[in-house]
């Protein structure tokens, strides 16, 4: 299947080019904040009827979130994926035009921002992480679509009928559109699953439950897709050629997610029903 003719640059204003990649981050935060506002304004969803902070403050948090994603994502990429290069070229650390962002670094930044913001408002920090788990899937879905448009992070060669020939691939062979796999699994399907948990099973009344489900769902999906997604060229496969760095970084997330779910479900003083 040929790659769709989509220009990575959405539009330009004079010499300034606006890329779909940047718009994905922007709209991921804005749409996530809008959905978060809907959740926060319904106290019946939350533990003891108390959301982590007032709904009106979500737009202030959106600013925190944007900074946390950019700073955390870039820092994570520098530290986890290409530290020797950036030690030799420190001026390139702030150059995000190469698309060098780490999901795990961005999520750590977001978690820290959510905890600090909730504490500043006197809210429950675990509920703040639950809020992140409920809305972060939107940004992930859009971000992976932007990766597809950029022709980056594609998968291994495949003979499946939906294999895509990416213009950035030097071999020009059909490959797994692993970006779209992740957009579907880590984004849309996980969003729908968490929506069921929050609204049918009152999951936000168990602080830590939604955050744990998000961590488990994301890490399992990421580990699965990494089996067909090519690793970063500067790192390659690890531990004898069968693990990727993305899988290694997702394992602690999986363990923490399981721990959060177990903690949330064993606290009897947090009623899950009205």
N, C-alpha and C positions, 0 to 999 in steps of 0.2 A: 504494500500500500504506500503510495507516495506521501511525502510530508505535506500537510496543508500549507498553502502559501500565506503565512501569517508573518508580518514584519514584527520583529521583537520590539521595535519602537512604535508605541501607540500613536504618538503625535509629537510634533516639534513646535516650539515657540522660539523663532529666530534660531540662535545657536544652541538652545537648550532642548535636548531630546528627552522625552518622557517615555520610559520603557514600561511594558506590561509587567515586568518583574517588580518595579517600584509601585505600580498601581495595585498589584496583588497584595502587597504589604499594607498599603493605605486602606484599601477597601476591606481587607481582612480585619483590620482593627476597627474600622467604622461599623461594619456589619456585625462584628462580634460585640461591640459596645451597644448597638441597638438591641440585639437579642438579650444581652445582659441586662439592659434597662427593663425589658419586659419581665425577666425573671426577678429582678430586685424589687419591682413595684408590687409583687404578689407575696406578701408576708406569709401566707398560708403554705407556701412551698418550703419554707425554711425552718430550721431547728428553733423551737420555742418562738416561732413567728418573727425571728430577728435575722434579716439578711446581714451580710458582713459590713455593708455600708449603705446609705440611702441611695435610691435609684438616681436622684439628680446628680450624684457625685460620679456617676459612671463616665461622664465626659472628661472630668479631671483625670480619672484613672486611665482613660484612653491615651492621654498624653504621656503618662508614665509608661504605659504599655509599649507605645511606639519607641520610646527611647530604650526601654529594656530589651526589646526584640533586636534592635539594631546593634546596641552595644554588646549584649550577651551573645547574639548570633555571630557577630564578627569576632569577638574575643574567643568564642568556642572554636571557630574555624581556624583561627591563627594557632591556638594551642593544640587542638586535636589533629588537624589535618595537614598543616604545612609549616610547622614551627621553624625548621632549619632555614627555609626560604625567607621567612619574615625576619629572622634574626640577622640575615645578611642584607635584607632590604627593608629596614624599619619604616621608611617613608610609605611603603605600599600597604601598611597595616590599615590605614584609613581609606584606602581605595576600594570601595565596594562595587565598582563598576564591573569587576571580574566575576561577580555573582558569588563570591566566597562567603557564604553564610552557613552556620551550623545550626540545625534544628535543636539539638540538645543544648547548645549554648544559649540559644534564644529562649528556650523553655525555662532554663535555670534563671535567666534574667527576669522573665515574666513572673515566675514563682516568687522570687525575692521582692519584686515590685508589689505583687498582690499582698503578700504578708505584711510588708511595711505600710502599705496604704490602708489595709484593714485595721491594723493596730493604731494607726493615727486617727482613725474614726471610731475606735473603741469596739470594733467588730471581731468576730471569731475568725482566726486566721485559717483554720481548716475549711470553714465555709467559703472563704475567699479563694482557696485552691479549688473547691468544688465549682465555683463560678467559672474559673479558668477552664476547668475540664469540660464544662458545658458549652463554652463558646469558642475555644481554641480550634476546634475542628473546622470552623468556617475558614479561618486563615490558612490552615494546612491545605484544605481543598483548593483554594485559590492559588496558593503558592506553588503547589505541584503542577497546576495547569500552566502557570508562568514558566516553570522549568521546562515543560513540554514545548512551549512556544519558543523558548531560547534554544531548544535542541540540545539540552544538557541533561546529565544524569540518566541517560538512556540505558537500556538493558542489553543482555547478551543476544547474539544472533538467534533467530527463531524461524521455523517454517510454518507457524500458525498464520491463518489468513489475515489477522489484524496486525501482523508485523509491520513496522514503519521504517522506511528508509530516511534517515535523518540527514539533512544537508551538511551537518557538522561532522558526520561520520566519515573518516578517511577511507574506510573499506566499502562504503555504500552498499551494505547488505541489510535485509529486513531484520529489525531488532524488536525486542519486547518494549512497548511503550510503558516502561516501569513508572514513569511519572504519573501516568493516568491510573495505573493500578493503585498507587499510593493515594492519589486524590480520591478515588472511590472508596478504598478500605479505611484509610486513616482520617478521611474527611467526611464524605457523605454518609456512609454506613455507620460510622462511629457516632456521628451527630444524631442520626435517627435512633440508634440504640440508647444513647444517653437521654434523649428526649423521652423515650418510653420510661426509663428509670426515674426521671425527675417528675413526670406528670402522672404516670399510672401507678408507680410504686413509691412515690413521695421520697425519692432518694436523697433530696437535699436536706431532709430532716435527720439524716445520719451523717454528721460532719465527717468528711474524709471518704465517703462512699463513692461519690461521683468522680472525685479526683483519682481514686484508686482504679475505678473502672476505665477511666480515660487512659491512665498509665498502662494498664494491662492491655487494653485494646490497641493503643498505638504501638506499643513495643512488639506485640505479637504480629501485627500487620507489617511493621517495618522489618522484623526478622524474616518473615515469609517472603516479602518482595525482594529482599536483598539477595536471595538465592538466584534471581534472574536479573538483578541490576548490577551493572559493572561497578567495581570499586573505583575510588579515585586513583588516577594513574600514578600519583606520587607515593601512594601507600600500597596499593595492590591488595592481595589476599593475605591473611594472617594465619598463624598457627598451622602451617603445613598446606596452605592453599585452599581452605574450605570455609573460613570465616572472614567477614568484612569488619571494618571498624564500626560501621553503623550497627551491626549486630552486637558487637561487644559493648558499645555505649548504651544499647537498648536493654541489655540484660539487667543492670542495676535498676533501671526504670521499671522493669517487670517485677522485680523482687519488691521494690518499694510499693508498687501498686497492689500487690497481693497483701502486703502488710497493712496498707491503709484500709482495704476492704475488710480484712479480718478484724481490725481494730473497730471499724465503724459498726459492724454487724454484731459484735460481742458487747457493746455498751448498751445495757438494757435501759438506762435512763434516757436514751434518745429514741422516743417512740417513732416508728415508721408509719403508723396510721394516725388519723386525726384523733 
